[in-house]
Amino acid sequence: MKPGTLSFEQLAGISACLALALAAHLGSLPVWVSVAVTVSGGIRLLLAHRGRAAPPRSVRLIIALLAVALLFVQFRTFNGLSAGTALLALTAGLKLLETETPRDIYIITLIIYFLSLSALLEGDSFWLLAYLIGICWLTTATLLRLTSTLPIPDWQRSLRYAGRILGQALPLTLVCWLLVPRIAAPLWQLPDDGNSARSGLSDTMSPGDITELALSDEIAFRVRFATAPPPPQERYWRGPVLHHFDGHAWRRAKTASMTAPALQPQGPAYRYTLSLEPHQQNWIFALDWPSHWDLPRGALTGDYTLVQPDPVSRPIAVAATSYTRVQSSEPLSIVLRKWDTAPPDHNPRTTQLAHTLRGEHPDDMDYVRAVLDLFTRQEFYYTLTPPKLADDSVDKFLFDTKRGFCEHYASAFAVLMRAAGIPARVVTGYQGGTFNRFADYWIVRQSDAHAWNEVWIEGRGWLRIDPTSAIAPGRVEHGLNDAVSADEPLGSRWHRRTPWLADVRLRLDALGQIWRERILFFNQDSQQKMLEWLNIPEPDGQKLVMVLAAALALVFVWLTWAVRREIAPARKEPLIRAYSRLCAKLAALGMPRLAHEGAEDYAARVAQRRPDLGPVVTALCRHYSILRYAAAPARITVGEFDAAVRAFRPVRKA
């Protein structure tokens, strides 16, 4: 192999590190980019295995131009997280295709570090961070092993040395994370490239939407109550409220500019902290009905939905207070009454049924109970696989299929109420949750997604009605037949079926929640509490900077000492130090050891000049030779030899 060229082993090592770094982006990279990088690496490894050089420059240039052009056609930009990461991955593959010298390895190593950093911008999982730290550790060890100027011959020493480098960076990382001043808004942010996936509930609902969510195990949010949680029948997490109905789908209305009517609490207040996962919408799920929250720009809409101006694009923690039972003496606004009592233009059979029932039950609450009794008495089924419904979906559900999920029942109930002149609307959100007894908080998953209704009763205000609770347990089918009732969350059923696996997942989730609460949500208030814990009087930003400067000074002093200690010559072993001490004592008497003299020759010369010291010096030098060079065990240990040298105190003759 020519000097300065790379071997197959070197290329294989850096290619493996690049593959591990790209694995963290498989869910976000275009498929063709991953394939292009894989093919480029495979071609280069095959050529190296056969002892051949990289493809010609003209071929590489054509491939690069085509790949970059295709990437631009797909993203229409090179700006943004998704487009930038794809460009970085593509550059790494193309660079690997032309890799021939150690300089190329250094460039690919830097790209691997940047790919790891971009993965942290896409996700914030503790396990992702641990994986990326492992990649950086392995990449650094690979770089050290491939660097010919460092005497690190094997993987074990390379990994140990790379670990020591990462360990030396850890104190500086901790100091910066703890003490660099946090501000409320970011100094910079990546532009929105439009590829952020929305998850969970949306601002529309049609038959089958929540049914799909019920099969998802993805976590929507976590909740930690300051006191005892509300009972299960009151654990409703409010999301978007739907007012407009076109005969098939429900949609939100523009209620942000409307003032929410005042509510009168009828029960205890529940204080809690909600850790919300990103869902790319601007509403914040809260326990029915929210009264206080710590969102700086949070507000209640006219239908009591907690919202903020910007979409939730990163995990946030919200401390809130809610009442699960309220009433209102204020009259219903003209706009809401118009929206929520709009006569249905579709589903004529449902309208006729409502008129018949209304004639039999003129009282509003009696009519509500009659509709719920209809769901109980007739052969309605609660199922995850309801038939497909098109136009006049409520008619087909009530009179033909009689099988549906929560959105079917909530939609039919609201139409029946409106047809009878009672204001009604559909509320979407989540119901229930799974309690994590290992960390004392609740987990609400997408499988807990639910839809219920609110009806306006004069003198009481909006009243929550959940029509799925009227379904008899015997009519729950298609995988739900082990449920206690139709309104029980799917997460609870899964938890009950596999308790041991659920416990493992809860323990892992508890570790992740500690990561979120202590690391991801570390903010200005956290730094303030830390300064108070350090007994710093009247902590403020100026004192935080002073503490930061002092901590950085200590860290840099320690780093200087560690580096100087590492590059300093190795200390002599104890046996050589003891022998050097013996030679120093004899040199002080005017008998220094010559550079070419062995131990016993030196002893013979000392005995010739100082017969009184001869026996002791001869014995010590003989012990040294045996300890240093003999294969057989010596009669004296190194420690005993060192003690004998220290006890030897020769006197200078007059």
N, C-alpha and C positions, 0 to 999 in steps of 0.2 A: 504494500500500500504506500502511495506517495506521501511525503510529509505534508501535513496540513489538510489531508483528505479525511473523510469520515468512514468508519467501518460499519458493517451491517448491524452490529450490536449497539453502536451509538445511535444510529437512526431508529432502530427498533425501540430503544429506551425512551427517546423523546417523543416518538409517535404514540407510545402507550400513554404517556402523560397528557398529550394533546387529546387523545380519545376520551380519557377520563374527564378532562375539563369540558369537552363538548357534550358529554353525557348529561351534564346539569342543564343543558339547553335543548334537549331533544323535544320537549313539549312546545317550544316556542320557535325553533328554527324551521324554515321551510325544508321539506323533505329533500328536495333536489340539492340544497346546500350541504346537508349531511352526506348525501350520496357522493357529491363532488369531492368533498374533503376525504372521504373514505377511499374513493378510487385513486385520488392523487397520492395519498399515503401508500396504498397498495402497490401502485406502479413504481414509486421510488424505492420501496423496500425490495421489490422483485429485481429491479436493476442493481441495487447494491448487493443483493445475494449472489447475483451472477458476475459481480465485479465490474459492472458497467457504470458509466457516469450518468448524470441527469440528462433528460431530453434536451435537444437543441434549444437555443434561446428563442429562435423564431417560433417554434412550436409552443413554448411556454407563453410567449407574448400573445399569440392568437387565443390560446385557452383563457388567459387572464382577461383579455378584452371582452370575449364572449360572456364569460361568467359575470363580470361586473355590469355589463350592459343588461343581462337578464335580471340581475338583482335590482337594478334601477327601474326596469320595467315593472317589476312586481311591487316595489314599495313606493315608487315615484319620488324617492328622496333617499339620502344617506343619513339624514338626521333622525333623531329619536332612538329609543332604547332597542326596539326590535330590529330596525334597519341597521343600526350601528353594530349590534351584536352579530347579525348575519354577515355584514361586511367583514368584521373582525375574524369570524370563523372561516370565511372564504379565503381571506388573506393568509391565514395560517396554513390551509391546505395547499394553496398555490406556492407558498414559501417552502413547504415541505417537499414539493415536487422538484424544486431547484436546489435543495440543500446539498452543499458539497464541502463546506468549510466550517470550522468551529464558530465563526462569526454568524453563520446562518442559524446554528443551534441557539446562540444567545438571543437572536431576534424571536425565534419561536418560543423560547422560554418567557420572554416578556409578554408575548401574545397570550400565553397560557395564564399568566398572572392577571392580565386585563380581562380575560374571559371569566376567570373566577370572580373578579370584582363585579362584572356585569351581572353574573348570576345572583349576587347579593342584592343588586338593585331590582331584580325581578321577584325574589322571594326572601322571606325573613325567618324561615324555619331554623330552629336550633340544629336539627339534623343536617340541613343543607350547609350551615356554617361549619359543622364538624367535618362533613365530607370535603368541603373546599379547603379547609385547613390541611386535611390529609393530602389533598392533591398538591398544594403548595409545598408541603413537606417532602413528598416524593419527587416533585419536580426539582426542588433545590438539591436533594440528594443525587438525582440523576445528573444535574449540571456539575456538581462537585466530582462525581465519578468520571464524567466525560472530560473534565478539565485536566489536562496533562501536567500542568505546573504544580498541582497540589498532590502531596504524597498520601493519597487516600485510595488504597488498592482494592477494597472490597465494599459490598453493599452495606454490611453491618456498620463499618466505620463511617461510611457516607451518610447513612441515616442518623447515626449518633451525632455527627457534626452538624447536619442540617437541623436536627432537633435542638441542639445547643444554640444555633443562630436564632431560631424561632423563640426559644426560651428567653434569650437576651432582649428580644423585641417586646416580650409580654409586659414587663413593668411600664415601659413607655406607652404601650397601648392602653393599659388600665388607667394611667394618669390622665391621658388625653380624654378617654371616655368619661371619667368621673368629673373632671375639673374644667374642661373646655366649656365656656359659658354657652348655655342653650338659649335659643331665642324661639319665640312663638311661631314665626313663619320661617320657612327655609330661605337661605340666601340665594339659592338657585334651585332649579328643578328641570328635569328632562321634559321636553315638549311631548304632548300627548300625540302619539302616532296613530291613534284610532284603532289599535289592535288589542286594547285591554278588554279581556273577556268579562262579560256581565254574568253574574251567577245569582241564583235565588229568584225571588219574586220580581215581577215587573209591574208596570203601571197599567197593564191590561190583563184580563182573565177570560179565557174561553174554556169550554169543556175539554178536559184532558191536561190542562197546563199544570195544575197542582198534582195530578196523578203522576206525572213524570218526576216532579220534585220528590214525591213520596218514596221513590226508589233510590234516591241519592243519599249517600252517607256523609256528604260534605258538611262541615261544621259552619253554621251561620253566625253564631256568637256564643259567648259564655257569660254567665251571670253569677255574681257572688253577692248574696244578701247580707246586709249588716245585722239583721235579726232573723227571726223565723220566717221562712218563705210563705207565701199565700197557699191556700189549699189547691189541689190540682184543678178543681172546677173553676178556679178564678185565675189560673196562670195562662193568660192570653197575652201574647206579645204583638202589639199593634204595629201594622205596617201601612201600606198605601190603602186608601179608602176609595172605592169605585162607585161612581154615581151614574154614568151614562151607559145605557144599554141599547144595542141595535138589534136585538132579537137573537143574537148568538154570542157576542162578546161584551164584556164590561170594560169601561175605561175610567181613568181618573178625570177629575175636573180641576180647573185652575182655582184652587182655594187658598193659595199662598197669601194673597193680599187681603183675605177676609180675617176678621178677628174671631178667635174662638170664644164662644160664650162661656161665662163663668160657671164653674161646677161647684156643687156643695158636697163635700165628702160625707159618705155614709158609713164608713168603716175605718179600720186602722190604716196608717200610712206605712208603706214598704220602701225602705231605703236599700239601694243596691248599686253595684258597679257592673256595667255591661262592657265586655270586651268584644267589639264588633269586628268581624272579618271584612275585607274589602268586597263590595258588591257593585261598585260603579254606578250607584244611584245616590240621590241626595237625601233620602229619608233615613231616619235612625229608629230602629225598632225599640220600643219601650213597653213596659208593662201597662196594660190598661188601668187607669187613665193617668198620663204623666202630669205632674204639677210643678216640679222643679228639676233642673238639669244644669250641668256645669259646662255645656258647650258655649264657647264665647259668642258664636253667631247663630246659635240654635233658636228656633222659634216654632210655635204651634200654628198649624194652618187652621182654617175655619172648620175642618172636620177632625181636629185633634190629632193630626199626624205631626210628629216631631221631625223637622227637616233642618238642613243647613244649606248654605248657598252652593257649595261645591260637592261633587260626588265623593263617596267614600272610596278612595283609591288606595288606602293603606290602613292597617289595623289601628283602631282608636279605642280609647277607654272613656266611658261616659258614666259619671256618677249622677244618679237620678232618684227621684222620689215619685211614687205613684199611689193612687187609690184604686182598688179594684171594684168598689161600689160607690157610685155617685148619682146625683140627680141634679136637675136644673129647673129653676122656676122661670127662666127667661123664655120668651116666645121664640119659635123657630123663625129664622130669617126668611125673607121673601125669596131670596135666590135659592137657598137650600130647599125650601118647600117646593119651589118650581122644579128643581132638579130631581128631588127624591120622591115626588108624586107624579112624575110625568107618566101619562097613561100609555101603556104598551101598544105599539103599532103592529106588533107581531103576536104569535102564539094565541090565536083566537080561542082555542079550547080552554086554555088556562084562564083567560079573561072570563069566559062563561062560568067556569068552576068557581072563580072568586066571587062573582056576582051571586051565585047560588048560596055559597057559604055565608056571604055578608048579609044576605037576607035572613038567614037563620041566626046569625050572631051579630047584632048591631053594635054591641060593645067592643071596643078595640081589643082589650085583653082577652075577651072571650073568643074573638076571631083568631087571635094569635094562637091560643090554645087549641082551637079547632083545626088549624092547619097542621100543627105539630101532631095532633092526634091522628090526622090523615096519614102522615108518614108512619105512625106506629101501627095502625090497624091494617092498612093495605100492604100488599106484598112488595114493599120497596126493599132493595138490597144495596148493601154498601160494598163496593168492589173496586179493586185496583185495575180491572180490565173491563171498563164499561164500553158499550157499543159506541161507534162513531156517530156523532150528531152533526147535522148541517143546519139549514135554516129552520126557524121555529123549534130551536133545540129544547126549550122548556116543554112545549107540547109533546114532543116525541119522548122526553124523559118521563113526564108525569103519566102519560096515557099509554105509551107503547113499551119502552124498554124497562122502566122502573129500576134501572141499575145505574149507579153512579158513585162518584167520590164526593168529597166535601163541597167542591165547587159546583157540582150539579144541584145539590140540595140548597146551597146558599143562593144560587141564581134563581131557582124555582120559588123559594120562599120570598125573595125580594119582589119578584114579579107578582106573586099572589097578593102581597101586601099592597103594592102600588095599585093593582087593579081594584082593590077595595077602598082606595083613597087614603091609605095609611102611609106616611113617609117612611121609606125604607132604603137601605143602601147595603152594599157588600163590603166587608172589611177583610183584608187579607193580612196574613202575618204568620205567627207560629203559636202552637199550643203545647204546653207541657214542657218536656225536656228530660234529660237523664242526669241524675244526681251523681256526682263524683265524690264518693265518701272519702277518698284518699286525700282530697285537697279542699273539700267543703265548698264546692261551687256546682253550678248546673251547666250542662252542655245542651245547646239547642241546635239540632241538625236540620238540614233541608228536608229530611224525612218527617220532621215535625211541622212542615208547612201546612197551613190550614186556612179555611175561609169560613166566615160566620156572618151574621147579619146584625144590624142595629135598626130598631124601629122607634119612631117618635110617638110617645104617649103623653098627651097633654097633662101637665102637672107633675110629670116625672122626668121628662126630657128623653134623651136617647137611652134605650134599653137594649142590652146585648142579648141576642137570641142565637143559639147554636142548634140549627135543625138536625145536625147529624147525631146529636144526643138522643133523638127520638127513635133512632133505628134500633130494633130489638137485636140483642146479641146473637140470636139464632139465625139472623139474616146477614151475617158478615161472612164473606166468601172470598175465594181465590187468594189463598195464602194468609188471610187474616182471621181464619176460623179459630185461632187460639187466643183471640183478643177478648178482653172483658167486655168492651163496648166499642162502638164504631168510632167514637171520638177519642180513643186512646192513641197516643202517638206511636208510630211504627218503631221508633227507637226503643221504647219501653218493651215492645214485644220481642225485638231482637235481643235486648239485654236479658230478658227472662229465658230465652231459648238457649243461649250459650253463655252462662254466667262466668265460666273460667276465662274464656277469651275476652269477654267484656271487661273483666277485672284487669287483664293485661293492658288492654287499650286505655282504660281509665288511668292506670299508673303512668303510662307513657304520656297521655294527655296532661296529667298533672305536672310532669316535668316540663312539658312545653308551655304550660300556663305560667310556671315560675319564670321561664325565659321571657315570656311576653311582659309580665308585670314588673320584673326587676330590670330587664334590659331594654326591650322595645319601647316601654312606656316611661323610661327614665327621662325626666324633663326638668324644667326650672324648679318646680316644687320639690322634686326629689333632691336636687342640689341644695336647696334651702334647708331641707331637713337634715341633709348630711352635714352641713356646716353647723347647724344647731347641735347635732350629735357630737361634733368635735369641740363643743363648748366655746365656739367663736362668738363673741358678743356682737349683737346687732349685725348679723350676716347680710351682705349685699354683694352686688356684682364686683365692686372694687376689691373687697376682701377675698372673693373667690379667685380673682386674677392673681392676687398676692400668694394665695395658697398654691395655685397652679405653678407660679414661678418657682416657689420653694421646692415643690415636688419635682419639677423638671430638673432643677439644679441637683437634687439628690440622685435622681435617676442617671443623669449624665456623669456625675462623679462615680457612681457604681459601674456604669458602662466603661468609663475610662480605666478604672481599676481592673475590671474583668478582661478587657482587651489587652492591657499591658501585661497582665498575669499570663494570658494565653500565649502572647508572642515572646515572652521572656524565656531565656534558656531554662531548660528543665533542671530542677534541683538534683544534686548528686544523691545517690542512694546512700542509706545509713552506713554501710560498710566502708564506702569510699570516703565519706565524711569523717568517720572515725580515724581512718588511716591518714587522711590529710591533717587531722588534728595532731597525730603523733609526729608527723614530719615537721609541722610548725613548731612543736616544742623542741625538737632536736635542732632545728634551724636557729632558734633563739639562743642555742648554746654555741653557735658558730659551726654547725655541721649540717648544712642544707643538703637535701637529696639532689643528686644530679639527674638530669633529664633522662639519661639512658640507663639509670640504675634500677634494677629490680629490688624487691623488698628485702630479700635475704642478702644480696650484695651490699645493700645499704646498711643492713645490720652488722655485717662483717667489718665494714669500714668504721662504723661507730664504735664497735668493740675494740678495734685496734687503737683508736684515739682515746677512748674512755673505757678502759677495762672494767671500771666500777659499774658502768651502765650496760656492759655487754650482755650479761645473762638475761636481763629484763627485756632489752630491745630485741635481742635475738628471738626470744620466746614470742613477743608480740608480733614481730614480722613473720615468723613461721605460722602463727595462727591466721594471720591475714592471708598468706598465700594459700593455706588449706581452704579457708572460707571462700576465697575468690576463685580458685582454679581447680581444686580437688573434686573428683566425682563422688568419693566416699564421704559419708557424714563426718563432720568435724566434732572434736570433743568439746568445743566451746561454741556458743551461739554468737550471733552478731551483737546482741544486746550485752552479753558478758564481755565481748571484746571491747565494745564501746566503753563499758564501765571500767575495764582495766586501763584503757588509754586515759580516761579522765582521772583515774587514781595515780597514774604515773606523773610524778612531779620531780624532774631532774634538777639538780642544783649546779650552777655554773662554778667551775673551779677558779680559785684565786689565781 
